[in-house]
Amino acid sequence: LREWVAAGESEVLEFKTRTSSGSRREAAETLTGMRNGGGGRVLFGVDARGEIVGQETSDKTVEDVVAEVLRISP
């Protein structure tokens, strides 16, 4: 994780501080673009400066993130 964060954001790596509904939607849109390219990652709990801020999550949060990603059409 630290190696990915140290590399910084790029066309294949994006940071999201939180897993709020807006951030989940933005992440899904980003992943759609990455999927149409060569792939990539969205890391939650990392701010725009590349600082790992973490985030407490519940099972519901994980389910919400997965549900948003599953809405991506190939």
PDB file of N, CA, C, O and CB in Angstrom:
ATOM      1  N   LEU A   1       0.832  -1.195   0.000  1.00  0.00           N
ATOM      2  CA  LEU A   1       0.000   0.000   0.000  1.00  0.00           C
ATOM      3  C   LEU A   1       0.874   1.254   0.000  1.00  0.00           C
ATOM      4  O   LEU A   1       0.638   2.185  -0.770  1.00  0.00           O
ATOM      5  CB  LEU A   1      -0.945   0.001   1.216  1.00  0.00           C
ATOM      6  N   ARG A   2       1.861   1.267   0.852  1.00  0.00           N
ATOM      7  CA  ARG A   2       2.712   2.461   0.932  1.00  0.00           C
ATOM      8  C   ARG A   2       3.455   2.714  -0.382  1.00  0.00           C
ATOM      9  O   ARG A   2       3.670   3.866  -0.759  1.00  0.00           O
ATOM     10  CB  ARG A   2       3.720   2.316   2.079  1.00  0.00           C
ATOM     11  N   GLU A   3       3.846   1.647  -1.078  1.00  0.00           N
ATOM     12  CA  GLU A   3       4.522   1.815  -2.371  1.00  0.00           C
ATOM     13  C   GLU A   3       3.579   2.441  -3.395  1.00  0.00           C
ATOM     14  O   GLU A   3       3.973   3.331  -4.148  1.00  0.00           O
ATOM     15  CB  GLU A   3       5.044   0.459  -2.890  1.00  0.00           C
ATOM     16  N   TRP A   4       2.326   1.970  -3.418  1.00  0.00           N
ATOM     17  CA  TRP A   4       1.351   2.546  -4.356  1.00  0.00           C
ATOM     18  C   TRP A   4       1.134   4.019  -4.045  1.00  0.00           C
ATOM     19  O   TRP A   4       1.132   4.855  -4.948  1.00  0.00           O
ATOM     20  CB  TRP A   4       0.004   1.781  -4.293  1.00  0.00           C
ATOM     21  N   VAL A   5       0.953   4.334  -2.775  1.00  0.00           N
ATOM     22  CA  VAL A   5       0.706   5.724  -2.379  1.00  0.00           C
ATOM     23  C   VAL A   5       1.917   6.591  -2.698  1.00  0.00           C
ATOM     24  O   VAL A   5       1.764   7.713  -3.180  1.00  0.00           O
ATOM     25  CB  VAL A   5       0.370   5.812  -0.876  1.00  0.00           C
ATOM     26  N   ALA A   6       3.104   6.087  -2.438  1.00  0.00           N
ATOM     27  CA  ALA A   6       4.326   6.847  -2.719  1.00  0.00           C
ATOM     28  C   ALA A   6       4.464   7.163  -4.204  1.00  0.00           C
ATOM     29  O   ALA A   6       5.047   8.184  -4.568  1.00  0.00           O
ATOM     30  CB  ALA A   6       5.552   6.073  -2.240  1.00  0.00           C
ATOM     31  N   ALA A   7       3.929   6.290  -5.069  1.00  0.00           N
ATOM     32  CA  ALA A   7       3.992   6.519  -6.510  1.00  0.00           C
ATOM     33  C   ALA A   7       3.106   7.691  -6.927  1.00  0.00           C
ATOM     34  O   ALA A   7       3.327   8.290  -7.979  1.00  0.00           O
ATOM     35  CB  ALA A   7       3.578   5.255  -7.264  1.00  0.00           C
ATOM     36  N   GLY A   8       2.107   8.023  -6.112  1.00  0.00           N
ATOM     37  CA  GLY A   8       1.215   9.148  -6.412  1.00  0.00           C
ATOM     38  C   GLY A   8       0.104   8.771  -7.377  1.00  0.00           C
ATOM     39  O   GLY A   8       0.114   7.707  -7.996  1.00  0.00           O
ATOM     40  N   GLU A   9      -0.853   9.681  -7.479  1.00  0.00           N
ATOM     41  CA  GLU A   9      -1.980   9.445  -8.386  1.00  0.00           C
ATOM     42  C   GLU A   9      -1.503   9.489  -9.834  1.00  0.00           C
ATOM     43  O   GLU A   9      -0.548  10.183 -10.182  1.00  0.00           O
ATOM     44  CB  GLU A   9      -3.101  10.492  -8.155  1.00  0.00           C
ATOM     45  N   SER A  10      -2.199   8.726 -10.654  1.00  0.00           N
ATOM     46  CA  SER A  10      -1.840   8.653 -12.070  1.00  0.00           C
ATOM     47  C   SER A  10      -3.065   8.186 -12.847  1.00  0.00           C
ATOM     48  O   SER A  10      -4.174   8.147 -12.313  1.00  0.00           O
ATOM     49  CB  SER A  10      -0.620   7.691 -12.305  1.00  0.00           C
ATOM     50  N   GLU A  11      -2.856   7.835 -14.100  1.00  0.00           N
ATOM     51  CA  GLU A  11      -3.960   7.315 -14.913  1.00  0.00           C
ATOM     52  C   GLU A  11      -4.448   5.967 -14.404  1.00  0.00           C
ATOM     53  O   GLU A  11      -5.559   5.549 -14.729  1.00  0.00           O
ATOM     54  CB  GLU A  11      -3.531   7.188 -16.370  1.00  0.00           C
ATOM     55  N   VAL A  12      -3.628   5.279 -13.605  1.00  0.00           N
ATOM     56  CA  VAL A  12      -3.991   3.954 -13.117  1.00  0.00           C
ATOM     57  C   VAL A  12      -4.111   3.879 -11.600  1.00  0.00           C
ATOM     58  O   VAL A  12      -4.277   2.794 -11.042  1.00  0.00           O
ATOM     59  CB  VAL A  12      -2.981   2.955 -13.582  1.00  0.00           C
ATOM     60  N   LEU A  13      -4.029   5.035 -10.926  1.00  0.00           N
ATOM     61  CA  LEU A  13      -4.148   5.055  -9.470  1.00  0.00           C
ATOM     62  C   LEU A  13      -4.809   6.359  -9.029  1.00  0.00           C
ATOM     63  O   LEU A  13      -4.357   7.449  -9.380  1.00  0.00           O
ATOM     64  CB  LEU A  13      -2.756   4.890  -8.800  1.00  0.00           C
ATOM     65  N   GLU A  14      -5.875   6.230  -8.262  1.00  0.00           N
ATOM     66  CA  GLU A  14      -6.571   7.412  -7.753  1.00  0.00           C
ATOM     67  C   GLU A  14      -6.844   7.223  -6.270  1.00  0.00           C
ATOM     68  O   GLU A  14      -7.116   6.116  -5.805  1.00  0.00           O
ATOM     69  CB  GLU A  14      -7.896   7.666  -8.531  1.00  0.00           C
ATOM     70  N   PHE A  15      -6.765   8.339  -5.531  1.00  0.00           N
ATOM     71  CA  PHE A  15      -7.009   8.317  -4.094  1.00  0.00           C
ATOM     72  C   PHE A  15      -8.369   8.918  -3.769  1.00  0.00           C
ATOM     73  O   PHE A  15      -8.798   9.891  -4.391  1.00  0.00           O
ATOM     74  CB  PHE A  15      -5.903   9.074  -3.351  1.00  0.00           C
ATOM     75  N   LYS A  16      -9.035   8.333  -2.796  1.00  0.00           N
ATOM     76  CA  LYS A  16     -10.292   8.864  -2.251  1.00  0.00           C
ATOM     77  C   LYS A  16     -10.154   8.872  -0.737  1.00  0.00           C
ATOM     78  O   LYS A  16      -9.780   7.865  -0.136  1.00  0.00           O
ATOM     79  CB  LYS A  16     -11.545   8.010  -2.711  1.00  0.00           C
ATOM     80  N   THR A  17     -10.454   9.996  -0.132  1.00  0.00           N
ATOM     81  CA  THR A  17     -10.325  10.103   1.317  1.00  0.00           C
ATOM     82  C   THR A  17     -11.380   9.280   2.035  1.00  0.00           C
ATOM     83  O   THR A  17     -11.089   8.624   3.035  1.00  0.00           O
ATOM     84  CB  THR A  17     -10.421  11.554   1.747  1.00  0.00           C
ATOM     85  N   ARG A  18     -12.612   9.315   1.524  1.00  0.00           N
ATOM     86  CA  ARG A  18     -13.723   8.633   2.199  1.00  0.00           C
ATOM     87  C   ARG A  18     -14.480   7.719   1.249  1.00  0.00           C
ATOM     88  O   ARG A  18     -14.251   7.707   0.039  1.00  0.00           O
ATOM     89  CB  ARG A  18     -14.682   9.652   2.804  1.00  0.00           C
ATOM     90  N   THR A  19     -15.386   6.956   1.840  1.00  0.00           N
ATOM     91  CA  THR A  19     -16.256   6.083   1.049  1.00  0.00           C
ATOM     92  C   THR A  19     -17.687   6.605   1.055  1.00  0.00           C
ATOM     93  O   THR A  19     -18.635   5.820   1.022  1.00  0.00           O
ATOM     94  CB  THR A  19     -16.215   4.641   1.589  1.00  0.00           C
ATOM     95  N   SER A  20     -17.851   7.929   1.098  1.00  0.00           N
ATOM     96  CA  SER A  20     -19.194   8.508   1.040  1.00  0.00           C
ATOM     97  C   SER A  20     -19.841   8.139  -0.290  1.00  0.00           C
ATOM     98  O   SER A  20     -19.157   7.702  -1.216  1.00  0.00           O
ATOM     99  CB  SER A  20     -19.147  10.056   1.220  1.00  0.00           C
ATOM    100  N   SER A  21     -21.147   8.312  -0.385  1.00  0.00           N
ATOM    101  CA  SER A  21     -21.835   7.920  -1.623  1.00  0.00           C
ATOM    102  C   SER A  21     -21.270   8.654  -2.835  1.00  0.00           C
ATOM    103  O   SER A  21     -21.127   8.054  -3.900  1.00  0.00           O
ATOM    104  CB  SER A  21     -23.337   8.194  -1.507  1.00  0.00           C
ATOM    105  N   GLY A  22     -20.951   9.924  -2.698  1.00  0.00           N
ATOM    106  CA  GLY A  22     -20.368  10.668  -3.813  1.00  0.00           C
ATOM    107  C   GLY A  22     -19.005  10.131  -4.210  1.00  0.00           C
ATOM    108  O   GLY A  22     -18.699  10.016  -5.397  1.00  0.00           O
ATOM    109  N   SER A  23     -18.187   9.804  -3.222  1.00  0.00           N
ATOM    110  CA  SER A  23     -16.863   9.249  -3.502  1.00  0.00           C
ATOM    111  C   SER A  23     -16.959   7.871  -4.132  1.00  0.00           C
ATOM    112  O   SER A  23     -16.172   7.527  -5.012  1.00  0.00           O
ATOM    113  CB  SER A  23     -16.037   9.178  -2.228  1.00  0.00           C
ATOM    114  N   ARG A  24     -17.931   7.080  -3.676  1.00  0.00           N
ATOM    115  CA  ARG A  24     -18.118   5.746  -4.269  1.00  0.00           C
ATOM    116  C   ARG A  24     -18.506   5.873  -5.728  1.00  0.00           C
ATOM    117  O   ARG A  24     -18.000   5.134  -6.573  1.00  0.00           O
ATOM    118  CB  ARG A  24     -19.192   4.946  -3.501  1.00  0.00           C
ATOM    119  N   ARG A  25     -19.394   6.797  -6.030  1.00  0.00           N
ATOM    120  CA  ARG A  25     -19.831   7.002  -7.416  1.00  0.00           C
ATOM    121  C   ARG A  25     -18.653   7.470  -8.275  1.00  0.00           C
ATOM    122  O   ARG A  25     -18.451   6.967  -9.380  1.00  0.00           O
ATOM    123  CB  ARG A  25     -20.990   8.035  -7.479  1.00  0.00           C
ATOM    124  N   GLU A  26     -17.877   8.434  -7.764  1.00  0.00           N
ATOM    125  CA  GLU A  26     -16.707   8.914  -8.509  1.00  0.00           C
ATOM    126  C   GLU A  26     -15.707   7.780  -8.730  1.00  0.00           C
ATOM    127  O   GLU A  26     -15.122   7.657  -9.806  1.00  0.00           O
ATOM    128  CB  GLU A  26     -16.029  10.084  -7.759  1.00  0.00           C
ATOM    129  N   ALA A  27     -15.517   6.959  -7.706  1.00  0.00           N
ATOM    130  CA  ALA A  27     -14.588   5.831  -7.828  1.00  0.00           C
ATOM    131  C   ALA A  27     -15.065   4.858  -8.896  1.00  0.00           C
ATOM    132  O   ALA A  27     -14.264   4.357  -9.685  1.00  0.00           O
ATOM    133  CB  ALA A  27     -14.435   5.103  -6.480  1.00  0.00           C
ATOM    134  N   ALA A  28     -16.367   4.590  -8.925  1.00  0.00           N
ATOM    135  CA  ALA A  28     -16.905   3.673  -9.935  1.00  0.00           C
ATOM    136  C   ALA A  28     -16.704   4.247 -11.339  1.00  0.00           C
ATOM    137  O   ALA A  28     -16.366   3.514 -12.268  1.00  0.00           O
ATOM    138  CB  ALA A  28     -18.407   3.400  -9.677  1.00  0.00           C
ATOM    139  N   GLU A  29     -16.912   5.553 -11.492  1.00  0.00           N
ATOM    140  CA  GLU A  29     -16.702   6.186 -12.799  1.00  0.00           C
ATOM    141  C   GLU A  29     -15.227   6.100 -13.199  1.00  0.00           C
ATOM    142  O   GLU A  29     -14.903   5.817 -14.352  1.00  0.00           O
ATOM    143  CB  GLU A  29     -17.167   7.668 -12.770  1.00  0.00           C
ATOM    144  N   THR A  30     -14.355   6.342 -12.247  1.00  0.00           N
ATOM    145  CA  THR A  30     -12.922   6.243 -12.507  1.00  0.00           C
ATOM    146  C   THR A  30     -12.535   4.825 -12.897  1.00  0.00           C
ATOM    147  O   THR A  30     -11.785   4.614 -13.850  1.00  0.00           O
ATOM    148  CB  THR A  30     -12.125   6.688 -11.283  1.00  0.00           C
ATOM    149  N   LEU A  31     -13.057   3.851 -12.146  1.00  0.00           N
ATOM    150  CA  LEU A  31     -12.754   2.447 -12.460  1.00  0.00           C
ATOM    151  C   LEU A  31     -13.270   2.042 -13.833  1.00  0.00           C
ATOM    152  O   LEU A  31     -12.659   1.219 -14.515  1.00  0.00           O
ATOM    153  CB  LEU A  31     -13.352   1.531 -11.402  1.00  0.00           C
ATOM    154  N   THR A  32     -14.403   2.626 -14.239  1.00  0.00           N
ATOM    155  CA  THR A  32     -14.927   2.343 -15.576  1.00  0.00           C
ATOM    156  C   THR A  32     -13.919   2.794 -16.630  1.00  0.00           C
ATOM    157  O   THR A  32     -13.621   2.059 -17.571  1.00  0.00           O
ATOM    158  CB  THR A  32     -16.296   3.046 -15.794  1.00  0.00           C
ATOM    159  N   GLY A  33     -13.400   4.004 -16.463  1.00  0.00           N
ATOM    160  CA  GLY A  33     -12.392   4.501 -17.390  1.00  0.00           C
ATOM    161  C   GLY A  33     -11.131   3.657 -17.366  1.00  0.00           C
ATOM    162  O   GLY A  33     -10.554   3.355 -18.411  1.00  0.00           O
ATOM    163  N   MET A  34     -10.711   3.281 -16.172  1.00  0.00           N
ATOM    164  CA  MET A  34      -9.513   2.444 -16.055  1.00  0.00           C
ATOM    165  C   MET A  34      -9.731   1.078 -16.694  1.00  0.00           C
ATOM    166  O   MET A  34      -8.834   0.520 -17.326  1.00  0.00           O
ATOM    167  CB  MET A  34      -9.120   2.276 -14.583  1.00  0.00           C
ATOM    168  N   ARG A  35     -10.930   0.555 -16.519  1.00  0.00           N
ATOM    169  CA  ARG A  35     -11.236  -0.762 -17.093  1.00  0.00           C
ATOM    170  C   ARG A  35     -11.197  -0.709 -18.621  1.00  0.00           C
ATOM    171  O   ARG A  35     -10.779  -1.669 -19.269  1.00  0.00           O
ATOM    172  CB  ARG A  35     -12.622  -1.254 -16.614  1.00  0.00           C
ATOM    173  N   ASN A  36     -11.628   0.402 -19.183  1.00  0.00           N
ATOM    174  CA  ASN A  36     -11.584   0.562 -20.635  1.00  0.00           C
ATOM    175  C   ASN A  36     -10.152   0.743 -21.132  1.00  0.00           C
ATOM    176  O   ASN A  36      -9.874   0.590 -22.322  1.00  0.00           O
ATOM    177  CB  ASN A  36     -12.439   1.755 -21.061  1.00  0.00           C
ATOM    178  N   GLY A  37      -9.256   1.067 -20.216  1.00  0.00           N
ATOM    179  CA  GLY A  37      -7.834   1.179 -20.550  1.00  0.00           C
ATOM    180  C   GLY A  37      -7.138  -0.093 -20.123  1.00  0.00           C
ATOM    181  O   GLY A  37      -7.583  -1.196 -20.440  1.00  0.00           O
ATOM    182  N   GLY A  38      -6.064   0.064 -19.416  1.00  0.00           N
ATOM    183  CA  GLY A  38      -5.285  -1.090 -18.990  1.00  0.00           C
ATOM    184  C   GLY A  38      -5.539  -1.528 -17.561  1.00  0.00           C
ATOM    185  O   GLY A  38      -4.816  -2.377 -17.039  1.00  0.00           O
ATOM    186  N   GLY A  39      -6.567  -0.956 -16.911  1.00  0.00           N
ATOM    187  CA  GLY A  39      -6.859  -1.305 -15.526  1.00  0.00           C
ATOM    188  C   GLY A  39      -6.312  -0.256 -14.579  1.00  0.00           C
ATOM    189  O   GLY A  39      -5.708   0.728 -15.007  1.00  0.00           O
ATOM    190  N   GLY A  40      -6.524  -0.471 -13.299  1.00  0.00           N
ATOM    191  CA  GLY A  40      -6.046   0.478 -12.307  1.00  0.00           C
ATOM    192  C   GLY A  40      -6.650   0.216 -10.946  1.00  0.00           C
ATOM    193  O   GLY A  40      -7.351  -0.774 -10.734  1.00  0.00           O
ATOM    194  N   ARG A  41      -6.364   1.129 -10.021  1.00  0.00           N
ATOM    195  CA  ARG A  41      -6.825   0.998  -8.640  1.00  0.00           C
ATOM    196  C   ARG A  41      -7.343   2.326  -8.119  1.00  0.00           C
ATOM    197  O   ARG A  41      -6.866   3.395  -8.499  1.00  0.00           O
ATOM    198  CB  ARG A  41      -5.698   0.483  -7.741  1.00  0.00           C
ATOM    199  N   VAL A  42      -8.330   2.232  -7.239  1.00  0.00           N
ATOM    200  CA  VAL A  42      -8.779   3.366  -6.451  1.00  0.00           C
ATOM    201  C   VAL A  42      -8.549   2.983  -5.000  1.00  0.00           C
ATOM    202  O   VAL A  42      -9.036   1.951  -4.538  1.00  0.00           O
ATOM    203  CB  VAL A  42     -10.294   3.731  -6.736  1.00  0.00           C
ATOM    204  N   LEU A  43      -7.807   3.812  -4.283  1.00  0.00           N
ATOM    205  CA  LEU A  43      -7.523   3.548  -2.878  1.00  0.00           C
ATOM    206  C   LEU A  43      -8.338   4.489  -2.008  1.00  0.00           C
ATOM    207  O   LEU A  43      -8.232   5.708  -2.142  1.00  0.00           O
ATOM    208  CB  LEU A  43      -6.016   3.701  -2.581  1.00  0.00           C
ATOM    209  N   PHE A  44      -9.140   3.940  -1.131  1.00  0.00           N
ATOM    210  CA  PHE A  44      -9.891   4.733  -0.166  1.00  0.00           C
ATOM    211  C   PHE A  44      -9.036   4.912   1.084  1.00  0.00           C
ATOM    212  O   PHE A  44      -8.223   4.049   1.416  1.00  0.00           O
ATOM    213  CB  PHE A  44     -11.255   4.058   0.180  1.00  0.00           C
ATOM    214  N   GLY A  45      -9.221   6.032   1.772  1.00  0.00           N
ATOM    215  CA  GLY A  45      -8.461   6.297   2.990  1.00  0.00           C
ATOM    216  C   GLY A  45      -7.128   6.965   2.731  1.00  0.00           C
ATOM    217  O   GLY A  45      -6.244   6.961   3.587  1.00  0.00           O
ATOM    218  N   VAL A  46      -6.983   7.547   1.527  1.00  0.00           N
ATOM    219  CA  VAL A  46      -5.768   8.279   1.163  1.00  0.00           C
ATOM    220  C   VAL A  46      -6.211   9.633   0.627  1.00  0.00           C
ATOM    221  O   VAL A  46      -7.050   9.703  -0.271  1.00  0.00           O
ATOM    222  CB  VAL A  46      -4.898   7.490   0.099  1.00  0.00           C
ATOM    223  N   ASP A  47      -5.646  10.716   1.179  1.00  0.00           N
ATOM    224  CA  ASP A  47      -6.071  12.038   0.714  1.00  0.00           C
ATOM    225  C   ASP A  47      -5.325  12.442  -0.559  1.00  0.00           C
ATOM    226  O   ASP A  47      -4.416  11.743  -1.004  1.00  0.00           O
ATOM    227  CB  ASP A  47      -5.845  13.087   1.813  1.00  0.00           C
ATOM    228  N   ALA A  48      -5.716  13.565  -1.130  1.00  0.00           N
ATOM    229  CA  ALA A  48      -5.174  14.015  -2.416  1.00  0.00           C
ATOM    230  C   ALA A  48      -3.672  14.294  -2.361  1.00  0.00           C
ATOM    231  O   ALA A  48      -3.000  14.265  -3.392  1.00  0.00           O
ATOM    232  CB  ALA A  48      -5.900  15.263  -2.869  1.00  0.00           C
ATOM    233  N   ARG A  49      -3.139  14.564  -1.159  1.00  0.00           N
ATOM    234  CA  ARG A  49      -1.699  14.803  -1.021  1.00  0.00           C
ATOM    235  C   ARG A  49      -0.907  13.505  -0.912  1.00  0.00           C
ATOM    236  O   ARG A  49       0.323  13.520  -0.872  1.00  0.00           O
ATOM    237  CB  ARG A  49      -1.429  15.669   0.198  1.00  0.00           C
ATOM    238  N   GLY A  50      -1.631  12.369  -0.863  1.00  0.00           N
ATOM    239  CA  GLY A  50      -0.966  11.081  -0.744  1.00  0.00           C
ATOM    240  C   GLY A  50      -0.703  10.672   0.688  1.00  0.00           C
ATOM    241  O   GLY A  50       0.136   9.811   0.953  1.00  0.00           O
ATOM    242  N   GLU A  51      -1.421  11.289   1.611  1.00  0.00           N
ATOM    243  CA  GLU A  51      -1.287  10.915   3.021  1.00  0.00           C
ATOM    244  C   GLU A  51      -2.303   9.827   3.350  1.00  0.00           C
ATOM    245  O   GLU A  51      -3.492   9.975   3.069  1.00  0.00           O
ATOM    246  CB  GLU A  51      -1.484  12.152   3.950  1.00  0.00           C
ATOM    247  N   ILE A  52      -1.837   8.748   3.939  1.00  0.00           N
ATOM    248  CA  ILE A  52      -2.738   7.674   4.347  1.00  0.00           C
ATOM    249  C   ILE A  52      -3.450   8.130   5.616  1.00  0.00           C
ATOM    250  O   ILE A  52      -2.842   8.241   6.681  1.00  0.00           O
ATOM    251  CB  ILE A  52      -1.962   6.321   4.577  1.00  0.00           C
ATOM    252  N   VAL A  53      -4.747   8.392   5.484  1.00  0.00           N
ATOM    253  CA  VAL A  53      -5.535   8.878   6.622  1.00  0.00           C
ATOM    254  C   VAL A  53      -6.386   7.771   7.219  1.00  0.00           C
ATOM    255  O   VAL A  53      -6.887   7.900   8.336  1.00  0.00           O
ATOM    256  CB  VAL A  53      -6.425  10.044   6.196  1.00  0.00           C
ATOM    257  N   GLY A  54      -6.551   6.690   6.481  1.00  0.00           N
ATOM    258  CA  GLY A  54      -7.349   5.570   6.962  1.00  0.00           C
ATOM    259  C   GLY A  54      -8.819   5.908   7.061  1.00  0.00           C
ATOM    260  O   GLY A  54      -9.240   7.041   6.827  1.00  0.00           O
ATOM    261  N   GLN A  55      -9.577   4.908   7.408  1.00  0.00           N
ATOM    262  CA  GLN A  55     -11.015   5.104   7.572  1.00  0.00           C
ATOM    263  C   GLN A  55     -11.585   3.883   8.270  1.00  0.00           C
ATOM    264  O   GLN A  55     -11.298   2.746   7.894  1.00  0.00           O
ATOM    265  CB  GLN A  55     -11.721   5.346   6.201  1.00  0.00           C
ATOM    266  N   GLU A  56     -12.388   4.131   9.281  1.00  0.00           N
ATOM    267  CA  GLU A  56     -13.082   3.022   9.909  1.00  0.00           C
ATOM    268  C   GLU A  56     -14.257   2.653   9.020  1.00  0.00           C
ATOM    269  O   GLU A  56     -14.993   3.524   8.555  1.00  0.00           O
ATOM    270  CB  GLU A  56     -13.551   3.381  11.357  1.00  0.00           C
ATOM    271  N   THR A  57     -14.427   1.380   8.789  1.00  0.00           N
ATOM    272  CA  THR A  57     -15.524   0.929   7.942  1.00  0.00           C
ATOM    273  C   THR A  57     -16.286  -0.195   8.625  1.00  0.00           C
ATOM    274  O   THR A  57     -15.766  -0.905   9.485  1.00  0.00           O
ATOM    275  CB  THR A  57     -15.002   0.468   6.574  1.00  0.00           C
ATOM    276  N   SER A  58     -17.507  -0.324   8.217  1.00  0.00           N
ATOM    277  CA  SER A  58     -18.335  -1.430   8.699  1.00  0.00           C
ATOM    278  C   SER A  58     -18.557  -2.393   7.536  1.00  0.00           C
ATOM    279  O   SER A  58     -18.182  -2.112   6.398  1.00  0.00           O
ATOM    280  CB  SER A  58     -19.705  -0.915   9.282  1.00  0.00           C
ATOM    281  N   ASP A  59     -19.165  -3.514   7.840  1.00  0.00           N
ATOM    282  CA  ASP A  59     -19.522  -4.445   6.771  1.00  0.00           C
ATOM    283  C   ASP A  59     -20.431  -3.759   5.758  1.00  0.00           C
ATOM    284  O   ASP A  59     -20.341  -4.030   4.561  1.00  0.00           O
ATOM    285  CB  ASP A  59     -20.210  -5.702   7.347  1.00  0.00           C
ATOM    286  N   LYS A  60     -21.300  -2.879   6.225  1.00  0.00           N
ATOM    287  CA  LYS A  60     -22.235  -2.148   5.346  1.00  0.00           C
ATOM    288  C   LYS A  60     -21.453  -1.263   4.377  1.00  0.00           C
ATOM    289  O   LYS A  60     -21.798  -1.181   3.198  1.00  0.00           O
ATOM    290  CB  LYS A  60     -23.230  -1.283   6.186  1.00  0.00           C
ATOM    291  N   THR A  61     -20.415  -0.608   4.860  1.00  0.00           N
ATOM    292  CA  THR A  61     -19.600   0.248   3.987  1.00  0.00           C
ATOM    293  C   THR A  61     -18.970  -0.583   2.873  1.00  0.00           C
ATOM    294  O   THR A  61     -19.004  -0.192   1.706  1.00  0.00           O
ATOM    295  CB  THR A  61     -18.500   0.974   4.802  1.00  0.00           C
ATOM    296  N   VAL A  62     -18.405  -1.707   3.227  1.00  0.00           N
ATOM    297  CA  VAL A  62     -17.787  -2.587   2.227  1.00  0.00           C
ATOM    298  C   VAL A  62     -18.842  -3.053   1.227  1.00  0.00           C
ATOM    299  O   VAL A  62     -18.590  -3.064   0.022  1.00  0.00           O
ATOM    300  CB  VAL A  62     -17.106  -3.809   2.909  1.00  0.00           C
ATOM    301  N   GLU A  63     -20.016  -3.435   1.712  1.00  0.00           N
ATOM    302  CA  GLU A  63     -21.101  -3.860   0.822  1.00  0.00           C
ATOM    303  C   GLU A  63     -21.500  -2.733  -0.119  1.00  0.00           C
ATOM    304  O   GLU A  63     -21.755  -2.979  -1.298  1.00  0.00           O
ATOM    305  CB  GLU A  63     -22.319  -4.322   1.637  1.00  0.00           C
ATOM    306  N   ASP A  64     -21.561  -1.495   0.382  1.00  0.00           N
ATOM    307  CA  ASP A  64     -21.927  -0.347  -0.459  1.00  0.00           C
ATOM    308  C   ASP A  64     -20.897  -0.102  -1.552  1.00  0.00           C
ATOM    309  O   ASP A  64     -21.257   0.195  -2.691  1.00  0.00           O
ATOM    310  CB  ASP A  64     -22.080   0.911   0.396  1.00  0.00           C
ATOM    311  N   VAL A  65     -19.626  -0.224  -1.214  1.00  0.00           N
ATOM    312  CA  VAL A  65     -18.558  -0.031  -2.209  1.00  0.00           C
ATOM    313  C   VAL A  65     -18.653  -1.125  -3.282  1.00  0.00           C
ATOM    314  O   VAL A  65     -18.583  -0.841  -4.477  1.00  0.00           O
ATOM    315  CB  VAL A  65     -17.145  -0.053  -1.523  1.00  0.00           C
ATOM    316  N   VAL A  66     -18.810  -2.358  -2.845  1.00  0.00           N
ATOM    317  CA  VAL A  66     -18.925  -3.472  -3.794  1.00  0.00           C
ATOM    318  C   VAL A  66     -20.131  -3.291  -4.698  1.00  0.00           C
ATOM    319  O   VAL A  66     -20.046  -3.519  -5.905  1.00  0.00           O
ATOM    320  CB  VAL A  66     -19.025  -4.810  -3.049  1.00  0.00           C
ATOM    321  N   ALA A  67     -21.263  -2.877  -4.117  1.00  0.00           N
ATOM    322  CA  ALA A  67     -22.490  -2.683  -4.922  1.00  0.00           C
ATOM    323  C   ALA A  67     -22.273  -1.614  -5.992  1.00  0.00           C
ATOM    324  O   ALA A  67     -22.730  -1.761  -7.125  1.00  0.00           O
ATOM    325  CB  ALA A  67     -23.687  -2.284  -4.013  1.00  0.00           C
ATOM    326  N   GLU A  68     -21.576  -0.544  -5.628  1.00  0.00           N
ATOM    327  CA  GLU A  68     -21.317   0.532  -6.611  1.00  0.00           C
ATOM    328  C   GLU A  68     -20.421   0.017  -7.732  1.00  0.00           C
ATOM    329  O   GLU A  68     -20.662   0.313  -8.903  1.00  0.00           O
ATOM    330  CB  GLU A  68     -20.657   1.765  -5.925  1.00  0.00           C
ATOM    331  N   VAL A  69     -19.410  -0.736  -7.392  1.00  0.00           N
ATOM    332  CA  VAL A  69     -18.497  -1.264  -8.414  1.00  0.00           C
ATOM    333  C   VAL A  69     -19.207  -2.267  -9.308  1.00  0.00           C
ATOM    334  O   VAL A  69     -18.946  -2.318 -10.509  1.00  0.00           O
ATOM    335  CB  VAL A  69     -17.271  -1.920  -7.759  1.00  0.00           C
ATOM    336  N   LEU A  70     -20.102  -3.066  -8.737  1.00  0.00           N
ATOM    337  CA  LEU A  70     -20.825  -4.063  -9.534  1.00  0.00           C
ATOM    338  C   LEU A  70     -21.780  -3.426 -10.543  1.00  0.00           C
ATOM    339  O   LEU A  70     -22.229  -4.089 -11.478  1.00  0.00           O
ATOM    340  CB  LEU A  70     -21.602  -4.991  -8.618  1.00  0.00           C
ATOM    341  N   ARG A  71     -22.087  -2.156 -10.359  1.00  0.00           N
ATOM    342  CA  ARG A  71     -22.954  -1.458 -11.324  1.00  0.00           C
ATOM    343  C   ARG A  71     -22.213  -1.119 -12.621  1.00  0.00           C
ATOM    344  O   ARG A  71     -22.829  -0.694 -13.598  1.00  0.00           O
ATOM    345  CB  ARG A  71     -23.510  -0.172 -10.699  1.00  0.00           C
ATOM    346  N   ILE A  72     -20.907  -1.304 -12.626  1.00  0.00           N
ATOM    347  CA  ILE A  72     -20.117  -1.010 -13.819  1.00  0.00           C
ATOM    348  C   ILE A  72     -20.447  -2.020 -14.902  1.00  0.00           C
ATOM    349  O   ILE A  72     -20.374  -3.228 -14.681  1.00  0.00           O
ATOM    350  CB  ILE A  72     -18.602  -1.025 -13.503  1.00  0.00           C
ATOM    351  N   SER A  73     -20.806  -1.522 -16.062  1.00  0.00           N
ATOM    352  CA  SER A  73     -21.080  -2.398 -17.202  1.00  0.00           C
ATOM    353  C   SER A  73     -19.834  -2.533 -18.039  1.00  0.00           C
ATOM    354  O   SER A  73     -19.112  -1.559 -18.255  1.00  0.00           O
ATOM    355  CB  SER A  73     -22.247  -1.860 -18.054  1.00  0.00           C
ATOM    356  N   PRO A  74     -19.574  -3.758 -18.520  1.00  0.00           N
ATOM    357  CA  PRO A  74     -18.369  -3.941 -19.358  1.00  0.00           C
ATOM    358  C   PRO A  74     -18.474  -3.180 -20.656  1.00  0.00           C
ATOM    359  O   PRO A  74     -17.554  -3.224 -21.473  1.00  0.00           O
ATOM    360  CB  PRO A  74     -18.139  -5.419 -19.655  1.00  0.00           C
TER     361      PRO A  74
END
